């Protein structure tokens, strides 16, 4: 239980003879903000927490998983009280009987909200950095230790009173800057 709390990782189990009932760990209930006094909850209660924009996608993944008899592995959002948004990574193993009917599912549910927030902050930071780079005039010059132009990117003829082909191989001290 302590390891699950530390890892923000809960588990749940469903068996076919219980129909709609899931047996959940305390951490699973905490993640979904459900009462801890009842480890058995209905799948519909859990499903009601799934963000409305994610429900259709998850249903399609579920159908495909059952058809292919594969594990469930996906990320989705849940909505909690006060419209708090939480990200969940779910991985579940499904067992089938000889008629290919699902008879048992056991899964882990991890709160990955902090990771998603960090990913979003990184995307925003990269976007700001790209915007700053786009605002800088397009000019990049590479010189050796003696100040000789090796190559360049962009139109530098506007900075120097020389045409571009004559700059490569010349020292920057020997090139006349434009008159301002």
JOQUI-V568407 format. One record per residue. RES is the residue in one small letter. OMEGA is omega in radians with two decimals (none if undefined). BURIAL is 1 if it has 24 or more other C-alpha atoms within 12 Angstrom, else 0. D_CENTER is the distance of its C-alpha to the mean C-alpha in Angstrom with 2 decimals. Layout:
{{RES & OMEGA & BURIAL & D_CENTER} {RES & OMEGA & BURIAL & D_CENTER}}
This chain:
{{x & -3.14 & 0 & 26.94} {x & 3.11 & 0 & 26.44} {x & 3.11 & 0 & 23.95} {x & 3.13 & 0 & 21.92} {x & -3.13 & 0 & 22.17} {x & -3.11 & 0 & 21.12} {x & -3.07 & 0 & 18.08} {x & -3.03 & 1 & 17.23} {x & 3.10 & 1 & 17.73} {x & 3.10 & 1 & 20.19} {x & 3.11 & 1 & 21.83} {x & 3.11 & 1 & 23.72} {x & 3.06 & 1 & 26.36} {x & 3.03 & 1 & 27.95} {x & -2.99 & 1 & 31.27} {x & -3.08 & 0 & 32.98} {x & 3.07 & 0 & 36.15} {x & 3.11 & 0 & 34.38} {x & -2.98 & 0 & 33.11} {x & -2.98 & 0 & 30.63} {x & 3.04 & 1 & 30.39} {x & 3.01 & 1 & 27.62} {x & -2.99 & 1 & 28.59} {x & 3.01 & 1 & 25.93} {x & 3.11 & 1 & 25.71} {x & -3.12 & 1 & 26.15} {x & 3.07 & 1 & 22.64} {x & 3.13 & 1 & 21.33} {x & 3.10 & 1 & 23.62} {x & -3.12 & 1 & 22.55} {x & -3.11 & 1 & 18.84} {x & -3.11 & 1 & 19.95} {x & 3.09 & 0 & 22.75} {x & -3.10 & 1 & 25.49} {x & -3.12 & 0 & 29.00} {x & -3.08 & 0 & 29.49} {x & -3.12 & 0 & 33.04} {x & -3.10 & 0 & 32.19} {x & 3.11 & 0 & 30.06} {x & 3.10 & 1 & 30.68} {x & 3.13 & 1 & 28.78} {x & 3.09 & 1 & 28.60} {x & -3.14 & 0 & 25.69} {x & 3.08 & 0 & 26.32} {x & 3.11 & 0 & 25.81} {x & -3.14 & 1 & 22.41} {x & 3.14 & 1 & 21.60} {x & 3.12 & 0 & 22.79} {x & -3.10 & 1 & 19.97} {x & 3.13 & 1 & 17.28} {x & -3.11 & 1 & 16.21} {x & -3.13 & 0 & 18.68} {x & -3.12 & 0 & 16.31} {x & -3.01 & 0 & 14.55} {x & -3.11 & 0 & 17.94} {x & 3.14 & 0 & 19.12} {x & 3.13 & 0 & 16.12} {x & 3.11 & 1 & 16.41} {x & 3.10 & 0 & 20.16} {x & 3.10 & 0 & 19.95} {x & 3.11 & 0 & 17.89} {x & -3.13 & 1 & 20.47} {x & -3.14 & 0 & 23.35} {x & -3.14 & 0 & 22.24} {x & 3.12 & 0 & 21.72} {x & 3.14 & 1 & 25.18} {x & -3.11 & 0 & 26.77} {x & -3.10 & 0 & 25.55} {x & 3.14 & 0 & 25.95} {x & 3.10 & 0 & 22.58} {x & 3.02 & 1 & 20.30} {x & 3.12 & 1 & 17.64} {x & -3.12 & 0 & 14.10} {x & 3.07 & 1 & 11.34} {x & 3.14 & 1 & 8.82} {x & -3.14 & 1 & 10.34} {x & 2.98 & 1 & 11.61} {x & 3.08 & 1 & 15.09} {x & -3.12 & 1 & 17.63} {x & 3.14 & 0 & 20.03} {x & -3.11 & 0 & 23.26} {x & -3.13 & 0 & 23.41} {x & 3.04 & 0 & 20.41} {x & -3.14 & 0 & 18.07} {x & 3.10 & 1 & 14.52} {x & 3.10 & 1 & 12.86} {x & -3.13 & 1 & 9.74} {x & 2.93 & 1 & 11.13} {x & -3.12 & 1 & 10.60} {x & 3.02 & 1 & 13.96} {x & -3.08 & 1 & 15.96} {x & 3.08 & 1 & 19.53} {x & -3.11 & 1 & 22.61} {x & 3.07 & 1 & 25.24} {x & -3.08 & 1 & 28.92} {x & 3.05 & 0 & 31.40} {x & -3.10 & 0 & 35.19} {x & 3.10 & 0 & 37.63} {x & -3.13 & 0 & 37.32} {x & 3.07 & 0 & 33.53} {x & 3.11 & 0 & 33.05} {x & -3.13 & 1 & 30.22} {x & -3.11 & 0 & 31.94} {x & 3.03 & 1 & 29.34} {x & 3.02 & 1 & 25.66} {x & -3.05 & 1 & 24.23} {x & 3.03 & 1 & 20.62} {x & -3.09 & 1 & 18.41} {x & -3.10 & 1 & 16.10} {x & 3.05 & 1 & 13.93} {x & -3.11 & 1 & 12.85} {x & -3.09 & 1 & 9.37} {x & -3.12 & 1 & 9.75} {x & 3.12 & 0 & 10.54} {x & 3.14 & 0 & 7.56} {x & 3.12 & 0 & 5.38} {x & 3.10 & 0 & 8.55} {x & 3.10 & 0 & 8.84} {x & 3.13 & 0 & 5.87} {x & 3.10 & 0 & 7.56} {x & 3.10 & 0 & 10.82} {x & 3.10 & 0 & 10.40} {x & 3.13 & 0 & 9.84} {x & 3.11 & 0 & 12.82} {x & 3.11 & 0 & 14.77} {x & 3.12 & 0 & 14.51} {x & 3.09 & 0 & 15.58} {x & 3.13 & 0 & 18.45} {x & 3.10 & 0 & 19.48} {x & 3.12 & 0 & 19.63} {x & 3.10 & 0 & 21.66} {x & 3.12 & 0 & 23.98} {x & 3.12 & 0 & 24.49} {x & -3.12 & 0 & 25.34} {x & 3.14 & 0 & 27.89} {x & 3.10 & 0 & 29.66} {x & -3.11 & 0 & 32.53} {x & 3.10 & 0 & 31.98} {x & 3.04 & 0 & 34.04} {x & -3.12 & 0 & 33.50} {x & 3.07 & 0 & 36.54} {x & 3.14 & 0 & 36.96} {x & 3.04 & 0 & 40.26} {x & -3.08 & 0 & 41.88} {x & 3.13 & 0 & 43.37} {x & -3.14 & 0 & 46.55} {x & 3.13 & 0 & 44.89} {x & 3.13 & 0 & 45.33} {x & 3.10 & 1 & 42.89} {x & 3.05 & 0 & 41.07} {x & -3.10 & 0 & 38.77} {x & 3.00 & 0 & 36.89} {x & 3.11 & 0 & 34.29} {x & -3.09 & 0 & 35.29} {x & 3.14 & 0 & 38.73} {x & 3.14 & 1 & 40.54} {x & 3.11 & 0 & 43.95} {x & 3.12 & 0 & 43.58} {x & -3.13 & 0 & 43.41} {x & -3.12 & 0 & 46.33} {x & 3.13 & 0 & 49.60} {x & 3.03 & 0 & 49.11} {x & -3.04 & 0 & 47.76} {x & -3.07 & 0 & 44.61} {x & -3.09 & 0 & 46.31} {x & -3.09 & 0 & 48.75} {x & -3.10 & 1 & 46.21} {x & 3.13 & 1 & 44.82} {x & 3.12 & 0 & 46.99} {x & 3.11 & 0 & 48.58} {x & -3.11 & 0 & 48.35} {x & 3.10 & 1 & 46.82} {x & -3.07 & 0 & 50.14} {x & -3.10 & 0 & 52.02} {x & -3.11 & 0 & 50.03} {x & 3.06 & 0 & 51.16} {x & -3.12 & 0 & 48.53} {x & 3.05 & 0 & 49.06} {x & 3.10 & 0 & 51.42} {x & none & 0 & 49.81}}
